[in-house]
């Protein structure tokens, strides 16, 4: 018996340090995104050197493939983590997400190929939020989610500036080396310090249970959208507003660097300032607006800010215009937290996981379509670097005469889609009755027993 206890104790020690907690998740998220944030400046340089003629198009295709693969794989990885535990899938997702980093200076082609393919495992947030749900109760969960989201924001606020400084003084090779070491530290932290959060009894009872296609089908939640009119309006609003944001996030830093001629230092400062303003908007201003204007009006206000900043980016051609629009973009980041609150008002407590799954599925789909759409529009309008010259090559395409009036055509198109989203959001009822919601949101025969475990906040995507 003593021998058995010693073996059991040693096994537990190998599974991590201490009891599973939110702080384990926070460290994993911070290290992963800090390492990628360091590479903001070197990645833009390598991207332009590798694809000098069609940079925006290739960037859109690379990010688009990655986003679509993440959308397709997220439900399966989530279902498997329910059976095999969170810790092993944290290790898998972090390893494959960070695997392309050392290839940046070794082989740029392999680097971008790995970025595209790593999308199949780049779903760390899904596993992290499941980990947090395992270790918190309902009263603590929203605070814990907020802590994880704030950590993500903090990593992206600080790391681009640090990466730009190291690149300017010591070169890109050192930045890539530091990012690789931080990624390795993250993997080692998961191996040595992160304990398993899913109780053994739950895993053993699920072990060997077949994974149904319904659990692994990424389109399962999308097919249920039309079963409730309120949820349908919210989902249309999310799709039309998040599609341009996903495309903007994939190409905007490249646009600032190569078209507006931001220096590496200025770009890093821009990211930091807008990130800090976004955090302030999502905390102080969001709380104030929700109390004074109500949830629906806060969503409409956020969409209005998004229309303004996208139109400003579309027509702006001077650096000061980008800074002004960046402040507006920070205010527009209140939209998705407000949408999440609106969803919680429109659905019964036992249907929250189902509806939030729909929103998450639509957002994942936009992460694939948005970057590809923006890259294609940049290519279609012949937007190239510095002098806005038309694309050179074997294409007999006359440049469209919009280079002076509309320097950023994708942003203007994005503003138009958000205008439609605004009009749709006008018809969203502020609140729905519980009976109606309960009758219409019974979207499957066996709704999730623990809906809060499925809830994924929308804060972490709306930093810039």
N, C-alpha and C positions, 0 to 999 in steps of 0.2 A: 504493500500500500504506500509506504514511504517513497519507494522508487517511482511508482506511478505519479505521485504528487510532484516529485522533483522534475520528472519528464514533462508533466503538464505545465509546471511553472516555467521551465526553460522554453517551452513552446510559446507561452504567452509573452515572455520577454522578447522573443524573436519577432513577435508581431508588432512591436512598437514600444514607445515610451509613454507610460501613463495611460489613463483612460481616454478613449476617443472624445474629442472636443471640437468646438468650432475653430479653435486656434490652430489645430492641425490643418484644417481646410484653408484657413487664411494664409498660412505660410506657403502651402502648395501653390495657391493662386498667385500670390505676390511674386514668387520666384519665377514661375513660368512666364508671366506677362512682363515682368521686369527684364528678363533676358531678351524677349522679342522687342520690347521698347527700345533697348540699346541699339538695335539694328535699324532704326528708322532711317537715319542718314545713309549708312552704307548700302542698305537695300535699294534705295532710290538710285544711287550711283550705279550699282551692278545691273539693275533693271534697264537703265538707259544704255549702258555699254553693251548689254547682251542683245537688246532689241532696239537698235537706234532708229529704225524707220517706222516701226509700228508699236511704239512703247505703250500707249494707252490701250490699244486693242489687245496686245498680249497680256498686259496687266489685268484687264477685265476678264479675259479667258482663263487665266491662271486662278484668279480669285473666284471666278464663277464656278469652275470645276470643283475647287475646294469646298465652296459653300454647298453645292448640290450633293457632293459626297457626304458632307456632314449631315445634311438633311435626311439623306437616305439611311445613314447608319445609326443615327441617334436613338431611335426607338429600340433597335436590336441590342445595342450596347446597354441601354437602360434596363431592358428585360433580363439580359445576361447578368448584369450586376446585382439584380434582385436574387439570383440563384447562387452565383459564385462569390459574391461579396464586393464591396466598394474598393477595398485596398488594391486588389489585383488589377482592376480596371482603371484606377487612378494611375497606376504604374504604366499600363499600356497606353493610355491616352496622352500622358505627359511625355513619355518616351517618343512616340511617333510624332507628336506635335513639335517637339524640339529637335527631332532627328535632322531636319534640313539645315540647321544653323551652321555646323562646321563645314558644310559643303559650299557655303557662299563664296569662299576664297579658293577652294580646291577645284570646283567645277560648277560654274554658274548654271549650265544647262541641267545638270543633275539636281542642283539646288532648286530650280523652279519646278522641275518634274516632281521632286519629292514634296514640295509645298502643295502641289495639286493633289497628289495621291494621299498625303497625310490628312486630307480632309475627312477620310473615312474614319479616322480616330480622333479628330480634333473636336471632341465633345467633352472636354474636361469639365466645363461648367455644369453639364447635366449630371455627371457623377458627383461633383462637389456638392450640389444642392441636395442630391439624394443622401450624401454623407451627413450634411447638416441636419436634414430632416430626421435621420436616425438618432442623432445625439441631442436633440432639443424637443421640448414639448410645444404645444400649440401657442402658449403665451410667449415663449422665448423665440419662436421661429422667425417672425417678421424682423425682430431686432438682429438676429443672427444673419439673415439674408442681407440686411442692410450693411452689416459689418463686412461681409464678403464683397458686396458690390463696391463699398467705399475703398476696400483694399485694392480691388481691380483698378479703380480710378486713380488711386494714389500711385500705383506702379507705373501707369501710363503718363502721369503728370511729371514724374521725376526722371524716368529712364531716358526719354529722347534727348533731354538736355545734357545728361551725363554722357550719353553716347556721342552726341555732337562735339562735346568738349574733348573727349578722348580721341575722336577721329581727327579733329583739327590739330592736336598737339602730337599725337603718337601714331596716327594712321588707322585705316580701317582694319588692318590685320589684328591689332590689339583689341579693338572693339569686338570682333568676331570671337577672339580667344576668350575674352571676359564673359561674353554671352554664353559660350559653350560651357565654361566652368560653372556658371550659375545654373545652367540647365542640368548639368551633372549633379550639382549640389541638390537640386530639387529631386532628382531621381533617387539619390542616396537618402535624402530625408524621408521619402516615401518608404524605401526599403527598410530603413533602420528605426525610424521614429514614429511613423503613422500606424496606429493600431486599427484593426478592423472595426468598423462601426456597426455592421449588420450582425445582430445576435446569432450565435451558433444555432439556436433552436429554429430560428426562421430560415436559415440557410439549409439546415439538414432536412427540414420538412419540405423545402422546395427542391432539394437536390434530386436530379433525375426527372423532374417535372418537365414535360415537353414544352418548348416555347412555341406558342401558336402564331400563325401568320398575322392574326389580328394585333398581337403585341409588337411584332417586328415590322408591320406595314406602316411606312411613313405617311401614307395618304389616308390612313384610317380616320384620323381626327378631321381631316379636311372634308371627307365625304359627309360628315355629320353637321357641317356648318349651316346648311339650309333648313335644319329642323326647328329652328327658333328664329323669329324675325329680328329680335333685338340682338342676338348673338351674330346673326348674319350681317347686320349693319355695322357692328363693331369690327367684325373680321374684314369686311370690305374697307373700312377706314384704316385698319392696321396695314392691310396689303398696299393700299395706294399711298400711304404716308411712309411706310418703312422701305418700300422698294427704292425710292430715290435716296433715302438715307444710307441704305446698304451700298448702293453704287457710289455715293459721295465718299463714304468712309474708305472705300477701296482705292480711290483715285485722287482724292483731294490733296493729300500731302505731295504727291507727284506733280499735281497741277500747280501748287504753290511754288514748288522748287524750280520747275523747269519752264513754266509759262509766265508766272508772275515774278519770277527771279528772286524768290526768297533765298537768303543764304542759309546754311545749315544751322547756324546759331539762331537766326531769326525764326526759322521753322520750329526749332526746339522750344524757344520762348513762347511762340504762338500756341503750340500744343499745351504747354504748361498753363498759360493764362486762361485759355478757353476751358481746359479741364477743371481748373479751380473754380471758375465762374459757373461751370455746369454743376459742380458739387454744391455750391452755394444755392443755385437755382433749385436743385432737387431736394434740398433740405429746408432752408429758411423760407424761400419764396413759395415752394410747392405747398408747404403746410399752411401758410397764410392765405394763398389763393384758394385752396380747398375749403377753408373755413368761411371765406368771405363770398366767393363766387359759386361754390358748388363744384361737384366733380365734372359734370358735363361741360360747363362753361370753362373750366380749367383746361379740358381737352381741346375745346375750340380755340382758346387763347394760345395754347401750345402749337396748334396747327397754323394759326395765324402768324406766329413767329417763324415757323418753318417755311411758310410761303415767302415771307419777307427775306429771310436769309438766303434761300435758294435763288430767288430773283436777283438779289444783290450780288451773289456769286456769279450768276449768269451774265449780268451786264457789267460788273465791275472789272476794271483793267488796271487799277492802281493798288499798290500795297495798302494804303490807308483804308481803302474800301474793304479789303479782306479783313482787316482788324475790326472794323465797325460791324461787318456781317458776322464775324466770329462771336462778338458779344451777343448778337441776336440769336446765333445758333445755340449759345449756352442756355438762353432762356427757352428755346424750343425743346430742350431736353426734358422739360416737365411733361411732355405729351404722353410718353409711354408709362411712367408711373401713374399718371392720372387715368390712362386707359385701363391699367391693371385694377385700380380702385373701382372704376366703372363696371368692370366685369364682375368684381366681387359683390357689387350691389345688384347686378342683374341676374345672378344665379344663386340658387340655394346653396347653403354651406356644403351639402354632400355632393354638389355638382361642380364645385370649384375646379377640381383636378381635370375634369373633362373639358371644360371651357378654356382653362389655361393651356391645356394641351393643344387645343385648336389654335390659339394665339401663337404658341411656340412653334407649331408646325408651319403656320403661314410665315412667321418671321424667318424660320430656317429656309423656306423656299425662296424668300426675298434675298437672303444672303447668297444664293446661287444666281438668281436672275438679275439682281441689281448691278453687280460688277460687270457682268457680260453686256448688259444693256448700255451702261455708261461707256465702256470701251468701244462698243460698236458705233455709238453716236459720235464720240471723239474722232473715230476713223472716218465716219461718213462725212463729217464736216471738215475733214482735213486739218484738225487742230494738231499742230506739232509744236516743237520746242522753241522757246525764246522769241524768235521773230514771227511765230504763227505761220510759217511757210507751209504751202501745200506739200503733201507727201510726194517724195521723189521716187521714181521707179518706172515700172512698165505699165502703170495704170494711166489710161487716158481719161482722167477725171478732172473736170474743170472745178477749181475750188469755188464753193458757194460763197457769194459775196456777203458773208456775215461776220468776217473776222474782226471788223471794227465795231459793229453794232452789238454783236453777241459773242464775246470772247469765250464764254463757257456754255455752249448749247445744251449739254446734258443737264446742267443745273436749272436752266430755264424750263426744260421739259419736265424735270422733277417738280418744279413749282406748279406747273399746270396739273400734274397728277394730285398734288396735295390740295389744290383748289377743289378738285372733285371730291377728295376725301373730306374736306371741310363741309361741302354741301351734303354729303351722305351723313356726316356726324350730326348735322342739324336735326335729323329725323330720329336720332337715338333717344328713346325715352329715358328720363332721369332715373326712374326706378320702375321696376316691374313687380307685380304682385307675386307673393310666394306660391300661390296655387298655380298661376300660369306658368311661372318659371319651373315649378316642380313637374308639371305635366308635360311641358315641351322639352325639358332638358334631360329627360330620361333617355339618353342617347345610346345606351347599351344595356343589355340584360343584367350585367354585373358591374355596376359602377365601382370605382376604386374605393376601397375601404378606408384608406388614409389619404385623403385628397391633398392635404397639406404637403405631403411628400412629393407630390407631382407638381406643386406650384413653383414656378420659376420666375423670379422678379424680372422686370423689363429694364431695370436701371442700368445694367452693365453694358448695354449696347448703345447707350445714348450719351456718351461722353462728349463727342464732337459731332 
